C-alpha cells in the first residue's frame, strides 16, 4: 500500500466519525483536549496522531461500536507506520573493511621506497656512528613475516552486512530494532481481516418510547410556528429526526435480547451506564406530546440518574392500577437467562435535569464458556438526554391547531 493511501484511509474514517457526530471541530476538540486545527489535520490526513488514545476517545464520543474501534485502530496502525517511514531518514550504508594484504601498499604520492631515506644519514658515505650496512650478517635466516588471519576480516564483513540489513528492515517497518531474545508483544486488537465469533444472541432497541404511550417531552431548536403537530407514538422516530429533537428530561429505551439456541441459554450478568459527554442543558424550547395522559400500568424498569457522577442502572418495581387494587410488579435484578424461545425485555428510564448528557449502555453476558460485553447504542450513536429546567414549554392545542404555552411550564421536565 502506498504510504499516503494508508493515511488517507485513516483520515476518511476520522472524517466519517466527525460528520456522524455533527459537532464543530472546536466543540469536539474541547472534549478531546486538542485544538480545532489539530483535529482538522487529523481529518484531512495532514497529520497522524502519535498515540491511538485520542482517536479512541473520539470514537467513544461519536458512539463507535467495538468493531468500528478495531477497524479504526488497524487503520491508525497502518497510517502510523506510513508516517514513521516518511519521517525516518534512509540508512547510511556501512563500508566494508578492506582485507589486509601480505604487506604495506606503497603510497604513490610519497617517496620511492627503493631510494634513500631523506630523514636518514647522508647517502654519500657510511654512517660514522653505526656499522657499515655492507657488513650485515647475511648468514642469519630472515625472521618470518607475520601474516594476518584471513578469517577475522570475513567475520567483520559479515557482521557489518548484518547490521546494514537490520537497519534497512527497521526503517522499512517503521519500528526500532528489537533483539532476537525479546519477542514482539501480542497485538492489542483483532488483526485486520480477522472475523470475531458471532454473538450467541441478538438484540434490538426502541429509543423513542413514550410513557404510557402518550407522555413525552422533546427539546427542539425551533419556534412553535415551525414545529409540526405531535405525531402518534408509532411515528415519533420520524418526527424527532425531522426536527432534530432531543429527549427532554427523560429517555425511555427498551432493549430486547433473544438467544440463538433453544437449549443453550445466554446469561445476562449486568447493565452498565457510560456517560461520554456532559454539557449545559440545551437552551431550546420544550414540546410536550400530551397534556397529561396517565397510565394504568407502570412497567418495572431500570432507573438511571444521569446527573450523578457515576450513574447506575437501578431496578425499580412497576405498578398495575388497572384493577380494583394497585398491584406491585416486582423488579427483577440480574442475572437473566435468555434462549431463542425465552427472550427478555429490559426497559431503561434515563433522566437528566442538570446536563445535556450523551450516554450508552454496556451489557455483560456469558454463554458456553465465552464471556463478553455488548455496547448498546442508538443506531451507532450515543443516546442523548437533556434537562428542561426553566425552558419555555409548549403543548399542542388540537382545536386551534397550534402550539400554545404550557401553563405548567414552570415545572421541570
Secondary structure, DSSP 8 states (H G I E B T S, - for coil): --HHHHHHHHHHHHHHHHHHH---HHHHHHHHTS-HHHHHHHHHTS---SSSHHHHHHHHHTT--HHHHHHHHHHHHHHHHHHHHHHS-------------SS----TTS--TTS--TTSS-TTS--TTS--GGG---SS---------HHHHHHHHHHHHHHHHHHHHHHHHTS----TTS-----SS--TT------SEEEEEE----BTTTB-EEEESS-GGGS-----GGGHHHHHHHHT-EEESEEEEEEEEEES-SSS-EEEEEEEEEEEEEE-----EEEES-S----SEE--EEEEETTSTT-B-EEE-EEE-SSSS-EEE----S-EEE-SSS-EEEEEEEE-SS-EEEEEEEEEEEETTEEEEEEE-BTTB-EEEE--TT--EEEEETTTTEEEE-TTTTS--
